Amino acid sequence: MSWSWAYYAAYATQFLPLLAAIWARQRLDTARKGALVWACLLLATNVLALGVALTHRNNLWIGYTINPLLAAVGLWTLAQWQVHSLSRFALQLLIPLYLLSTILLTLTVEDLGDFSRVTGPFTSLLLLGVSLYTVSVRSLEEATHLHGADWFWIGMALALFYGSDAALGPFARVLLRDRPDLVMAAYNLRAVIAVLVSFALARGFLCPSPPMISGGSSSPRSSRSSSSLSPSAWRS
């Protein structure tokens, strides 16, 4: 397999969110720490997948083992940015239900050596919907500049990541045998999207510090007053 420049760029830019988080470590509230864990898990997944691929072995099993944990961290992070306590509680309750259902489906209907039939598309659509819901609701509820809102940049990064994932899995499964050239083109496009995801995550970490409530803990509405402040991914 010949790699395009997009593949190298996708791998290289995955370090940007980590560097941004280190630079802005004093601004890491609970939600941003969750996003940082997500970024670190994604990087570890891709490094492992690359290592396995270089040995000319199938690496699709990695997604079945790590992707549910990655999605759970993403759901938990998005839960911290919910405007309403009910939606926040619903997302937190959804996490164990999602993990349990994913494990059961993986053990009963999936082939670990092939592209996911059920759990992959289900996970991607779930996270895509929750990400877009979070960004949309907060955009309507809060009078803030989006360029200075951590929830906007990180929420859109997750939406881009899982949106491309939702489209790529079924596409690759259907066309891999007959049109591998189209599948490679789709992976190259996804690598470009992964670069955008990395930049969006890094921008989210560099946003102004979220407001604090009494006792020093972060408010769930982590960027509510950011309008008064000036603004400072992919898998094999």
Long-range contacts (C-beta under 8 A, 24 or more apart in sequence): 1-184, 4-188, 4-191, 6-188, 6-189, 6-191, 6-192, 6-195, 7-187, 7-188, 7-191, 9-191, 9-192, 9-195, 10-191, 10-192, 10-194, 10-195, 10-198, 10-233, 10-234, 11-46, 11-50, 13-194, 13-195, 13-198, 13-199, 13-233, 14-39, 14-42, 14-43, 14-46, 14-194, 14-198, 14-233, 15-43, 16-198, 16-199, 16-201, 16-202, 17-198, 17-201, 17-202, 17-205, 18-43, 19-202, 20-201, 20-202, 20-203, 20-205, 20-206, 21-205, 23-205, 23-206, 24-205, 24-206, 24-232, 26-209, 27-205, 27-206, 27-207, 27-208, 27-209, 27-210, 28-205, 29-209, 29-210, 29-218, 29-222, 30-80, 30-217, 30-218, 30-222, 31-77, 31-80, 31-81, 31-150, 31-151, 31-154, 31-210, 31-218, 31-222, 32-150, 32-154, 32-204, 32-205, 32-222, 34-73, 34-76, 34-77, 34-80, 35-77, 35-154, 35-201, 35-204, 35-205, 36-205, 37-73, 37-77, 38-70, 38-73, 38-74, 38-77, 38-158, 39-201, 41-66, 41-69, 41-70, 41-73, 42-70, 42-233, 42-235, 45-70, 45-235, 46-233, 46-234, 46-235, 46-236, 49-235, 49-236, 50-236, 53-236, 58-113, 59-236, 60-112, 60-113, 60-114, 60-115, 61-112, 61-113, 62-235, 63-116, 63-120, 63-235, 64-106, 64-110, 64-112, 64-116, 64-119, 67-119, 67-120, 67-123, 68-98, 68-99, 68-102, 68-103, 68-106, 68-119, 68-123, 71-98, 71-102, 71-123, 71-126, 71-127, 72-98, 72-99, 74-127, 74-130, 74-131, 74-158, 74-162, 75-126, 75-127, 75-130, 77-154, 77-158, 78-130, 78-131, 78-134, 78-155, 78-158, 80-220, 80-222, 81-134, 81-138, 81-151, 81-155, 81-220, 81-221, 81-222, 82-134, 82-137, 82-220, 83-137, 83-138, 83-141, 83-142, 83-220, 83-221, 84-137, 87-137, 88-220, 91-130, 98-123, 98-126, 114-173, 115-169, 115-170, 115-172, 115-173, 115-176, 116-169, 117-173, 120-165, 120-169, 121-166, 121-169, 121-170, 123-162, 123-165, 124-162, 124-163, 124-165, 124-166, 124-169, 125-162, 125-166, 127-158, 127-161, 127-162, 128-159, 128-162, 128-163, 128-166, 131-155, 131-156, 131-158, 131-159, 131-162, 132-159, 135-159, 138-221, 142-221, 142-223, 142-224, 143-227, 144-223, 144-224, 144-225, 144-226, 144-227, 145-226, 145-227, 145-231, 147-231, 148-207, 148-208, 148-223, 148-226, 148-227, 148-229, 148-230, 148-231, 149-207, 149-223, 149-226, 150-204, 150-205, 150-207, 150-210, 150-222, 150-223, 150-226, 151-204, 151-222, 151-223, 152-204, 152-223, 153-200, 153-201, 153-203, 153-204, 153-207, 154-200, 154-201, 154-204, 156-200, 157-196, 157-197, 157-198, 157-200, 157-201, 157-204, 157-233, 160-193, 160-196, 160-197, 160-200, 161-193, 161-194, 161-197, 161-233, 161-234, 164-189, 164-190, 164-193, 164-194, 164-234, 165-190, 165-235, 190-234, 191-234, 193-233, 193-234, 194-233, 194-234, 195-233, 197-233, 197-234, 198-233, 201-233, 206-231, 206-232, 207-231, 207-232, 208-232
